[in-house]
C-alpha cells in the first residue's frame, strides 16, 4: 500500500534478523531463532497470522534475541 518506500522498509525489516545470523552463528539458539522467524514470515506471507498479537510479540522477541546474540558470550566446551 505504501509503494516503493513501504517495500524498501519491509525488505529492510526482514533482512535485519537474517543478517545477524552470520554474526551469531556460533551461539546455540541461532538455528532455532532463525527457524522461528523464517516460519513466521513464510506463514504471514500467505495468511493473517501476523494479526495474532501474542505470536507476533513472540517472534519479535526471537528477532531481538537473534540480533543481540554475541558469539563471544558462549562458553567453550
VMD Tcl script that builds the backbone (N, CA, C; Angstrom):
set m [mol new atoms 231]
animate dup $m
set s [atomselect $m all]
$s set {name element resname resid chain x y z} {
  {N N UNK 1 A 0.806 -1.196 0.000}
  {CA C UNK 1 A 0.000 0.000 0.000}
  {C C UNK 1 A 0.850 1.262 0.000}
  {N N UNK 2 A 2.085 1.175 0.456}
  {CA C UNK 2 A 2.926 2.359 0.551}
  {C C UNK 2 A 3.882 2.500 -0.622}
  {N N UNK 3 A 3.792 1.601 -1.580}
  {CA C UNK 3 A 4.625 1.701 -2.766}
  {C C UNK 3 A 6.059 1.267 -2.514}
  {N N UNK 4 A 6.974 1.898 -3.194}
  {CA C UNK 4 A 8.382 1.514 -3.122}
  {C C UNK 4 A 8.986 1.800 -1.749}
  {N N UNK 5 A 8.497 2.829 -1.082}
  {CA C UNK 5 A 9.002 3.141 0.258}
  {C C UNK 5 A 8.604 2.038 1.240}
  {N N UNK 6 A 7.366 1.593 1.176}
  {CA C UNK 6 A 6.912 0.510 2.040}
  {C C UNK 6 A 7.628 -0.792 1.753}
  {N N UNK 7 A 7.839 -1.081 0.473}
  {CA C UNK 7 A 8.569 -2.293 0.106}
  {C C UNK 7 A 10.005 -2.247 0.616}
  {N N UNK 8 A 10.640 -1.107 0.506}
  {CA C UNK 8 A 12.011 -0.958 0.995}
  {C C UNK 8 A 12.089 -1.152 2.505}
  {N N UNK 9 A 11.156 -0.577 3.230}
  {CA C UNK 9 A 11.128 -0.756 4.688}
  {C C UNK 9 A 10.850 -2.201 5.074}
  {N N UNK 10 A 9.960 -2.862 4.340}
  {CA C UNK 10 A 9.639 -4.259 4.626}
  {C C UNK 10 A 10.837 -5.165 4.378}
  {N N UNK 11 A 11.517 -4.970 3.274}
  {CA C UNK 11 A 12.710 -5.773 2.977}
  {C C UNK 11 A 13.802 -5.514 4.010}
  {N N UNK 12 A 13.983 -4.270 4.410}
  {CA C UNK 12 A 14.987 -3.949 5.426}
  {C C UNK 12 A 14.633 -4.608 6.752}
  {N N UNK 13 A 13.360 -4.624 7.099}
  {CA C UNK 13 A 12.925 -5.261 8.340}
  {C C UNK 13 A 13.198 -6.751 8.315}
  {N N UNK 14 A 13.031 -7.386 7.168}
  {CA C UNK 14 A 13.269 -8.822 7.070}
  {C C UNK 14 A 14.755 -9.160 7.005}
  {N N UNK 15 A 15.561 -8.257 6.481}
  {CA C UNK 15 A 16.984 -8.543 6.340}
  {C C UNK 15 A 17.767 -8.378 7.638}
  {N N UNK 16 A 17.272 -7.585 8.560}
  {CA C UNK 16 A 17.996 -7.346 9.813}
  {C C UNK 16 A 18.217 -8.634 10.603}
  {N N UNK 17 A 17.181 -9.432 10.887}
  {CA C UNK 17 A 17.454 -10.646 11.665}
  {C C UNK 17 A 18.291 -11.664 10.906}
  {N N UNK 18 A 18.101 -11.745 9.583}
  {CA C UNK 18 A 18.856 -12.735 8.832}
  {C C UNK 18 A 20.303 -12.315 8.592}
  {N N UNK 19 A 20.587 -11.035 8.636}
  {CA C UNK 19 A 21.978 -10.612 8.557}
  {C C UNK 19 A 22.684 -10.843 9.893}
  {N N UNK 20 A 21.925 -10.886 10.971}
  {CA C UNK 20 A 22.514 -11.176 12.285}
  {C C UNK 20 A 22.890 -12.637 12.427}
  {N N UNK 21 A 22.332 -13.488 11.595}
  {CA C UNK 21 A 22.638 -14.922 11.664}
  {C C UNK 21 A 24.107 -15.169 11.365}
  {N N UNK 22 A 24.642 -14.467 10.409}
  {CA C UNK 22 A 26.047 -14.655 10.048}
  {C C UNK 22 A 26.969 -14.306 11.220}
  {N N UNK 23 A 26.609 -13.258 11.966}
  {CA C UNK 23 A 27.423 -12.814 13.090}
  {C C UNK 23 A 27.272 -13.743 14.302}
  {N N UNK 24 A 26.079 -14.265 14.517}
  {CA C UNK 24 A 25.795 -15.056 15.718}
  {C C UNK 24 A 25.746 -16.543 15.413}
  {N N UNK 25 A 26.442 -16.986 14.414}
  {CA C UNK 25 A 26.385 -18.382 14.003}
  {C C UNK 25 A 26.848 -19.344 15.093}
  {N N UNK 26 A 27.726 -18.933 15.974}
  {CA C UNK 26 A 28.272 -19.835 16.975}
  {C C UNK 26 A 27.413 -20.001 18.211}
  {N N UNK 27 A 26.387 -19.208 18.388}
  {CA C UNK 27 A 25.560 -19.324 19.581}
  {C C UNK 27 A 24.593 -20.494 19.439}
  {N N UNK 28 A 24.229 -21.120 20.564}
  {CA C UNK 28 A 23.432 -22.342 20.498}
  {C C UNK 28 A 22.009 -22.156 19.952}
  {N N UNK 29 A 21.381 -21.046 20.178}
  {CA C UNK 29 A 19.985 -20.883 19.787}
  {C C UNK 29 A 19.792 -20.225 18.421}
  {N N UNK 30 A 20.850 -19.985 17.704}
  {CA C UNK 30 A 20.747 -19.273 16.434}
  {C C UNK 30 A 19.855 -20.019 15.442}
  {N N UNK 31 A 20.028 -21.297 15.315}
  {CA C UNK 31 A 19.224 -22.069 14.358}
  {C C UNK 31 A 17.747 -22.068 14.737}
  {N N UNK 32 A 17.453 -22.217 16.012}
  {CA C UNK 32 A 16.057 -22.229 16.454}
  {C C UNK 32 A 15.391 -20.873 16.250}
  {N N UNK 33 A 16.095 -19.812 16.608}
  {CA C UNK 33 A 15.528 -18.482 16.452}
  {C C UNK 33 A 15.331 -18.130 14.979}
  {N N UNK 34 A 16.285 -18.493 14.153}
  {CA C UNK 34 A 16.169 -18.224 12.723}
  {C C UNK 34 A 15.018 -19.009 12.116}
  {N N UNK 35 A 14.868 -20.252 12.525}
  {CA C UNK 35 A 13.757 -21.070 12.035}
  {C C UNK 35 A 12.405 -20.512 12.445}
  {N N UNK 36 A 12.306 -20.019 13.672}
  {CA C UNK 36 A 11.040 -19.449 14.143}
  {C C UNK 36 A 10.682 -18.194 13.356}
  {N N UNK 37 A 11.655 -17.342 13.122}
  {CA C UNK 37 A 11.398 -16.108 12.368}
  {C C UNK 37 A 11.065 -16.436 10.917}
  {N N UNK 38 A 11.791 -17.366 10.313}
  {CA C UNK 38 A 11.533 -17.732 8.914}
  {C C UNK 38 A 10.156 -18.378 8.758}
  {N N UNK 39 A 9.779 -19.235 9.690}
  {CA C UNK 39 A 8.455 -19.864 9.620}
  {C C UNK 39 A 7.344 -18.834 9.773}
  {N N UNK 40 A 7.536 -17.890 10.673}
  {CA C UNK 40 A 6.537 -16.839 10.850}
  {C C UNK 40 A 6.398 -16.003 9.583}
  {N N UNK 41 A 7.523 -15.629 8.977}
  {CA C UNK 41 A 7.472 -14.809 7.766}
  {C C UNK 41 A 6.848 -15.562 6.603}
  {N N UNK 42 A 7.137 -16.861 6.483}
  {CA C UNK 42 A 6.545 -17.654 5.410}
  {C C UNK 42 A 5.039 -17.783 5.610}
  {N N UNK 43 A 4.604 -18.013 6.838}
  {CA C UNK 43 A 3.180 -18.130 7.124}
  {C C UNK 43 A 2.477 -16.783 6.960}
  {N N UNK 44 A 3.105 -15.705 7.391}
  {CA C UNK 44 A 2.493 -14.380 7.294}
  {C C UNK 44 A 2.350 -13.927 5.849}
  {N N UNK 45 A 3.145 -14.470 4.950}
  {CA C UNK 45 A 3.028 -14.104 3.544}
  {C C UNK 45 A 1.752 -14.650 2.921}
  {N N UNK 46 A 1.203 -15.729 3.483}
  {CA C UNK 46 A 0.037 -16.374 2.891}
  {C C UNK 46 A -1.221 -16.291 3.742}
  {N N UNK 47 A -1.112 -15.896 4.994}
  {CA C UNK 47 A -2.264 -15.925 5.883}
  {C C UNK 47 A -2.232 -14.715 6.803}
  {N N UNK 48 A -3.182 -14.575 7.651}
  {CA C UNK 48 A -3.331 -13.426 8.538}
  {C C UNK 48 A -2.679 -13.655 9.892}
  {N N UNK 49 A -1.753 -14.575 9.999}
  {CA C UNK 49 A -1.152 -14.926 11.284}
  {C C UNK 49 A -0.425 -13.748 11.943}
  {N N UNK 50 A 0.006 -12.777 11.154}
  {CA C UNK 50 A 0.678 -11.595 11.709}
  {C C UNK 50 A -0.270 -10.788 12.583}
  {N N UNK 51 A -1.579 -11.033 12.441}
  {CA C UNK 51 A -2.584 -10.295 13.199}
  {C C UNK 51 A -2.763 -10.855 14.619}
  {N N UNK 52 A -2.218 -12.019 14.897}
  {CA C UNK 52 A -2.297 -12.618 16.229}
  {C C UNK 52 A -1.206 -11.965 17.084}
  {N N UNK 53 A -1.618 -11.149 18.013}
  {CA C UNK 53 A -0.673 -10.307 18.759}
  {C C UNK 53 A 0.337 -11.107 19.569}
  {N N UNK 54 A -0.110 -12.147 20.255}
  {CA C UNK 54 A 0.807 -12.917 21.096}
  {C C UNK 54 A 1.889 -13.596 20.256}
  {N N UNK 55 A 1.520 -14.115 19.108}
  {CA C UNK 55 A 2.500 -14.768 18.240}
  {C C UNK 55 A 3.471 -13.758 17.643}
  {N N UNK 56 A 2.960 -12.612 17.258}
  {CA C UNK 56 A 3.823 -11.561 16.704}
  {C C UNK 56 A 4.812 -11.069 17.753}
  {N N UNK 57 A 4.355 -10.906 18.987}
  {CA C UNK 57 A 5.267 -10.487 20.055}
  {C C UNK 57 A 6.318 -11.553 20.342}
  {N N UNK 58 A 5.938 -12.818 20.273}
  {CA C UNK 58 A 6.908 -13.895 20.482}
  {C C UNK 58 A 7.969 -13.893 19.379}
  {N N UNK 59 A 7.552 -13.665 18.153}
  {CA C UNK 59 A 8.513 -13.622 17.052}
  {C C UNK 59 A 9.402 -12.386 17.162}
  {N N UNK 60 A 8.830 -11.276 17.578}
  {CA C UNK 60 A 9.660 -10.086 17.787}
  {C C UNK 60 A 10.676 -10.315 18.904}
  {N N UNK 61 A 10.303 -11.074 19.927}
  {CA C UNK 61 A 11.269 -11.435 20.970}
  {C C UNK 61 A 12.376 -12.316 20.392}
  {N N UNK 62 A 12.022 -13.202 19.469}
  {CA C UNK 62 A 13.035 -14.020 18.796}
  {C C UNK 62 A 13.970 -13.155 17.957}
  {N N UNK 63 A 13.420 -12.149 17.294}
  {CA C UNK 63 A 14.244 -11.237 16.494}
  {C C UNK 63 A 15.201 -10.463 17.388}
  {N N UNK 64 A 14.710 -9.992 18.531}
  {CA C UNK 64 A 15.572 -9.264 19.467}
  {C C UNK 64 A 16.677 -10.175 19.990}
  {N N UNK 65 A 16.329 -11.402 20.355}
  {CA C UNK 65 A 17.345 -12.341 20.848}
  {C C UNK 65 A 18.357 -12.675 19.762}
  {N N UNK 66 A 17.891 -12.792 18.536}
  {CA C UNK 66 A 18.791 -13.114 17.432}
  {C C UNK 66 A 19.733 -11.967 17.117}
  {N N UNK 67 A 19.223 -10.763 17.106}
  {CA C UNK 67 A 20.077 -9.628 16.771}
  {C C UNK 67 A 21.005 -9.239 17.910}
  {N N UNK 68 A 20.667 -9.601 19.134}
  {CA C UNK 68 A 21.532 -9.249 20.262}
  {C C UNK 68 A 22.457 -10.388 20.664}
  {N N UNK 69 A 22.393 -11.519 19.972}
  {CA C UNK 69 A 23.266 -12.644 20.296}
  {C C UNK 69 A 24.707 -12.302 19.944}
  {N N UNK 70 A 25.596 -12.659 20.825}
  {CA C UNK 70 A 27.011 -12.387 20.620}
  {C C UNK 70 A 27.771 -13.699 20.756}
  {N N UNK 71 A 28.495 -14.139 19.724}
  {CA C UNK 71 A 29.203 -15.421 19.809}
  {C C UNK 71 A 30.294 -15.424 20.872}
  {N N UNK 72 A 30.725 -14.272 21.342}
  {CA C UNK 72 A 31.749 -14.248 22.385}
  {C C UNK 72 A 31.170 -14.613 23.755}
  {N N UNK 73 A 29.825 -14.624 23.874}
  {CA C UNK 73 A 29.188 -14.957 25.141}
  {C C UNK 73 A 29.090 -16.448 25.396}
  {N N UNK 74 A 29.317 -17.259 24.397}
  {CA C UNK 74 A 29.155 -18.696 24.586}
  {C C UNK 74 A 30.341 -19.287 25.337}
  {N N UNK 75 A 30.055 -20.302 26.088}
  {CA C UNK 75 A 31.104 -20.978 26.854}
  {C C UNK 75 A 31.781 -22.031 25.995}
  {N N UNK 76 A 33.074 -22.110 26.042}
  {CA C UNK 76 A 33.796 -23.132 25.297}
  {C C UNK 76 A 33.658 -24.467 26.015}
  {N N UNK 77 A 33.374 -25.535 25.262}
  {CA C UNK 77 A 33.219 -26.862 25.897}
  {C C UNK 77 A 34.517 -27.439 26.390}
}
mol reanalyze $m
mol bondsrecalc $m
mol representation Tube
mol addrep $m
